[in-house]
Amino acid sequence: MTAPSILRVGLIGCGEVAQVVHIPTLNFLSDYYQITYLCDVSQNALEHCQKKVTGGTAPEITKDASVLCKSDNVDVVFVVNSDEYHCAHALIALENDKSVLIEKPMALNDRDADLISAAAKKSKGKVMVGYMRRYAPIFEDAVKEIGGLDKINYARVRDIIGPNDIFVNQSGTFPKRFSDFTEADGEDRAARGADIVKQALEVEAGVSDPHPLTQRTWRLLCGLGSHDLSLMREALGMPVGVLGARILNGNGPFVTALFDYGSFVCTYETGINSLPLFDACIEIVGQSKSVTVQYDTPYVKGLPIIMTIKENVNGEYHESKIRKTYEDPYTVEAKKLYKLVTEGTPVKTTPEDAEKDLELFRMIIRAAVGSTDSK
């Protein structure tokens, strides 16, 4: 069946990322998408987001994800709710032959990732995982620059940010939080989260009786860390192991790890502090050239992503800063999704690709066991 020229979107999750990112982006891309259905456990969130959707008639609303996924008025399902439900709701969408954008993390353990991969193979729908930083055009240029290095001496991946509210509150989208969900909804989310982390740490990573900080670290890695480590994988490939890792307790977990790439190491640093600063970068240092990509918060639309190239040119130091575009990665990502659904153009952020991040998380956790700060 030929896909319509304007894809009808069902959005599962009307929280912060939907209000700040996905609804505005889809509204802007009105030649590509129209939001026709919204789903959330909060009636107030549904009604608030319903008013934020522009173009055409107001979207239908429901608290039942299966109702949205079964609708003939939905072509693509955006799973952008709390990550405890990413697997369950992606499966419902795929069972109904809908294409799906699953916000990262696609899944928090191999069990759920395998279920999504298997469902994707059976479904007529397509799956894309939302690693928007990897679709930034300047990052794709940087990967080509890195591939041209004769030798890599050192690499660094860093993502240390201030509280997200600082950036969200300056985004110009005026998001609202609602608490009109039932006690049963809260209990279900907590139970799912506990089961997911238990499966990931105790069953799959082999960590018996994990420290509470280790459990919070797993959630940090699946959330913030999935962006950074996915970038690292695309730029450098998979490491052979982790030489060492340490987890400390700040405003949340602070993680430092050394990935072993055989001929060089890559330092990984991530955590959340109180500075109103978004410090995210990937840096690759060669013999006579280095390549750095610096990211700013994606919640303030239009901030540039900058590539800095430092090199020896005939004995002279040259430094170039390149701002390729002000088009934000979420917009680029949405256009890639459109081509996947309408033309079958492959994307790089597949379920199988996303599973590689879970391998990296386990490497870090296993290396850090016994060196976790319990204070």
N, C-alpha and C positions, 0 to 999 in steps of 0.2 A: 504494500500500500504506500502511495506517495505521501510523504509528510507534508502538512500544511505549511504555507510560507511563513505564517506567524504561529509559533509554538505556544500552546496553552499550558501554563505552568500551575501545578499544585504545590504549594509550599507547606511542608510539615515543619512547624516550629515558628513561632512569632515572637521570639525573644530578641536579645540584643543584636546578634549578627544578622538576623532577618531585617530588623528595623534600620540598622546602620548601613548594611552592605547590600543585601540581596534585593530587597524591595526597591530602593533607589536605583540600583543598577538595572534591574529589569524594567523599571519605569522609563529610564533613559533609552534603553534598547527597544523601543516600542515597535520598530520595524522587524524585530526578531521574536519578541515574546509578549505575551499578555498573561498576567496572573488571573486565573479563573477560580482558584479554590485555595482556601487557607485552613490549616488544622493546628490546634493547640489545646492543651488542657485548661487554659484560662479563657473564659468567655470575654473578659475585659481586654485581653491581648488580641483576641480575634477581632473584636469590634474596633479597637484602636488601629490595627493594621489594615483592616478592611477600608478605612477612610484614607489610608496612605497610598493605596493603589490607584494609579491614574489610567485613563484611557478605557473606553468601553464601559460595560456595566460593572457594578461592584461585584467582587468575587463572592462565591458561596463560602460558607463557613461550617466547620464541623469539629467535634472533639474526637472523632473516630477516624484514625488514619486509613482504615480499610475502605471507608466510604469515599474518601478522596481518591484513593488508588484505583477504585473500581469505576470511577466516573468516566463517562464518554467525553466529558468536557476537559479532560486532562491528557496531554501528550507526554509531558516531562514532569517528574516528581523531584523537587529539591528537598533532600533530607538535611535540614539545618537546625534540628532541635538538639536537646541534650544528648551527649554521645552515648549514654546508656541505651538509647533507643535506635542508634544508627543502623545496627544490624537488623533488628526486628522490622523496622519500617522499610528499609531497602528491600528486604525479602518480600514483603507484601507488594511493593511496587513492581518488582520483577515478576512475581507470580501472576500479576495482571498485565504483563507484557508492556509496562511503561519503561521509558528510558529514565535514568536516575543520575542526578548529581548528588553525591554523598560528601558532605563537608568532612574535612579531616577532623579527627582520625576516622578512617573508614570503619575500623574495628579496633578494639583494645586487647584482643587476643587472637591466637591462630584459629581457635575453634570457630569463632564468629567470622573471621576473614575467609576461612574455607567454605563456610555456608554461603557467603555472598558470591564467591568465585564460582561455586557450583551452580547457584541459581542464575547467575549471569550467562552461563553456558547454555542453559535450558530456555532462557527467556528470549523473546523477540526484541526486547528493549536493550539499549546500550547503557554502559556504566562509565561514569567519569568520577574520579576522586578529586576533591577540591584543594589541590596544592597550588594555589594561585601564584605564589612567588616564582614557581618554576616556569610560568608562562610569561613572565616579564621579558619583553624583547631584549633588554640589555643583558639579562642573565643568559639568555641563549647565545648572545654574542660573546659573553665572557667564557662560556663553555668552549667555544671555538678557539678563543685566545689561549685558554689553558691547554687545550689539545695540541697547540703548536709549540708548547714549551719543550726544550730539549731535555730538561731535567727539573724535577720538583725537589726542592730542599726542605720545604716546610709548608704546612697549611694550617689555617685556623678557621673555625666556625664559631661565631659568637652571637648570642641572643640574650641580652640582659636588658629588661625593660622595667619601667615604672608601672604603677597600678593602672590597669586598663581604663578605669573610669576617667583618668586624666585625659586620655586621648578621645575616648568616646564622647565625653561631655563637650568637647570642642569640635565635634564632627559636623555640626550644623544639622543633624538629623533629629535631635530632641527625642531620643528613645525614652521609653517608660518601662518600668518593671511592675509586674502585677503578681499578686499572691493569692488570687481567688481560685486556687486549685484545691482539691479535696485532700484530706489527711491520707486517704488510701493512695492517691497519686504520689504523694511524697514518700510514703512507705514503699511503694513499688519501685520508685527510682532508686532509693537507698538500697533495697534488696538486690536490684539488678547490678548496681555499682559494686556491691560487695562480692557478688558471684563472679562478675567479670574480672575483677582484680585478683581474686583467689585463683581463678583458672589461669590467669596470666602468670602470676608469680609462683604459686605453689605447684601447680600441675606442669606448666610449660617451661618456666624458668628454673624449677627445682629448688626454690627458696622456701625452706620450711619456716613457719612462724615468722613471717616478714615483719620488720619493725614498722610502726605507723608512718614514719618518715619515708621508708622505702615504698610503702603503698602510695603516699602522696607524690613521690618522685615518678612512679609509673604513670600517674595521671598527668603530671607535668610533661613528661616525655611524649606521651600520646597526644597532648594538646600542643603546647608551644614547640616542643622538641621535634615534632613530626615535620614542621616547616623546614627547620635547619638541616636535619639529617637527611631529608629527602633531597635538598639542594646538594649536600655533600655527595650523596650517591650519584646524582646525575653528573656532577663535575668531576668526580674522582673514581667512581666505581665503589664497590664494596670493600671494606678493609678486611684484613685477614684475622683481626682480633683487636682486643683492647689491652694495652700494656698496663693500665692502671686507671682507677676511677675513685672519686671521693664525693660523698654527698654531705653537705652541711645544711644546717637549719637557719635560715634568715627569716624574711617575711613568708617564706615557703622554702621548698628545697632549692639549694644551690648546687649545681652539678658541674664537676670538672672531670674530663676523661681524655685519655690519650689513645687515639686510634692508630693501629699499626698497619701501614701500607707497604711494609717490606723495606723499600728504599727510602722512605720518609715517614714522619708521623704527622697526624692532624690533631691539633688541640681543639677540644670542644668545651665551651663554657655557656651555661645557661642558668637563668634564675630571674626572680622578680624582686626589685628593691623599691625604695620610696622616691627615687629621682624621677622627675618628670621628663624622662629621656627614653627614646626607643633606639637602642644600640644593637643593631642586627647586621652582621656582615659575614661574608665568606672571603677569605684572602688566601691566595696561592702564591708562594714565593719560589721563583726559579733561580737559575744561575745568574742571569743578566736581565731578568724581567719579572715583575710581579703584577698580579691582577687582583683587584679587590672590587667586590660589589657591596654597596652599602644600602640597606633598606631603611625606610622610615615607616611610621605607623600606617597601615592600610586603611585605618578608620577615618583619616582626614583625606578626602579625595583630591587627587591631583598632585600630591607630593612626589617629586621625581625620585627614581631609583638611579643611583650614580655608579658608574664603573670608573675606577681609577687605574690607569696603567702607568707603571714606573719602569723605565728601561734604560739600558746603556746603549746609546747610539753613537758609534765611532768614538767612544771615550767620553761622550757628553751625557749628562743626566737629563732625561726627558720625562716629563710628567704630563699626562693627559687626563682630563676629567670629561666624561661623556654622559650627557643626559639625552637619551635617545628619544624619549616620548614622555608626555604628561598623561597619556592614557593609562589608567591604573590597571594593575594585573587582574583584578576581578572582572573588569570589562573585557579584557583580552581572553580570559578564561571562558566567559559566557559566550563569546563569539566562537571559540573552539568547540564548545559544547553544541552550539547550533549546527556547525558543520558536521559534527559526529552524528547527530540525530537526522539531519536532512540529507546528507550526502554520504554518510558512512566513513568520513575521513577519520582515520585512527588518531587517538590521543595517547600521550605517554603516561598519564596518571591513571593506570588501570588497577583493578583489584590485585592482580598479581604483583604489580609494582609496589603497591601500598604494603603488601605483606613483608617486603624487605625491611621496612622500618621496624617492624616488630622484632626482627632478628637483631637489629642494632640496639634496640632498647634492652633486650635480654643480655647482650654483650656487656652493656654498661652496668646493669644491675648485678650480674654475676661477679664482675670485677670489683664492684663497690661493696659487696656483702662483707661485713666485718669492719668496714671503715665508715660506717654511718654515724653521724653526730646525733646522739640521742638527747642533747640538751635543748 
